[in-house]
């Protein structure tokens, strides 16, 4: 799947966001190793700690369907009707990604299908904490 196709799906997912408190709408599209795409949007809650990000929504949907191998994710967001700046995954989402993806996992941050960046997970989370850091 081309980056632009994945970005288009993330932009569509963004439209479903529930964000009455921040006004910030985020969409994500996650491509599994076997070619299935899972989308997600952010879902806010009056108890802010219960809010779920778009990226985690996409990952949890895929994981609950039994997928554990991932290729790339596209993320887009902002307060305006159309995104105006790159919206990078938060630290919690990066940590979830590090649990299931390698350092070379690709993360697209997009304003549009033509305006986007691609970074590796290692670039966005260079000193990650993972299972190898937990000792018995």
Long-range contacts (C-beta under 8 A, 24 or more apart in sequence): 1-31, 1-35, 1-37, 3-72, 3-74, 3-108, 3-116, 3-118, 4-113, 4-114, 6-31, 6-37, 6-72, 6-73, 6-74, 6-108, 7-74, 7-76, 7-108, 7-110, 7-112, 7-113, 7-116, 8-113, 9-37, 9-39, 9-74, 10-39, 10-54, 10-74, 10-75, 10-76, 10-108, 10-110, 11-76, 11-83, 11-110, 11-112, 11-113, 12-39, 13-39, 13-40, 13-41, 13-54, 13-58, 14-41, 14-54, 14-76, 14-77, 14-83, 15-41, 16-41, 17-41, 17-42, 17-43, 17-54, 18-42, 18-43, 18-44, 19-44, 20-44, 21-46, 21-48, 22-79, 23-79, 24-77, 24-78, 24-79, 25-77, 25-78, 25-79, 26-53, 26-54, 26-55, 26-75, 26-76, 26-77, 26-87, 27-54, 27-75, 27-76, 27-77, 28-53, 28-54, 28-55, 28-57, 28-58, 28-73, 28-74, 28-75, 28-76, 29-58, 29-73, 29-74, 30-55, 30-58, 30-59, 30-62, 30-70, 30-72, 30-73, 31-70, 31-71, 31-72, 31-73, 32-62, 32-67, 32-69, 32-70, 32-71, 33-67, 33-69, 33-70, 33-71, 34-67, 34-69, 36-62, 36-67, 38-62, 38-65, 38-67, 42-77, 53-89, 53-90, 53-92, 53-93, 55-89, 55-93, 55-96, 55-97, 56-92, 56-93, 56-96, 59-96, 59-97, 59-100, 63-100, 68-100, 70-100, 70-101, 70-105, 71-105, 71-106, 72-105, 72-106, 72-107, 72-108, 73-97, 73-105, 73-106, 73-107, 73-108, 74-108, 74-110, 74-116, 75-107, 75-108, 75-109, 75-110, 76-109, 76-110, 76-111, 82-111, 82-112, 83-110, 83-111, 83-112, 84-111, 85-111, 86-110, 86-111, 86-116, 86-117, 88-124, 89-124, 91-125, 94-121, 94-124, 94-125, 94-128, 95-125, 95-128, 95-129, 97-121, 97-125, 98-125, 98-128, 98-129, 98-130, 99-130, 99-131, 103-128
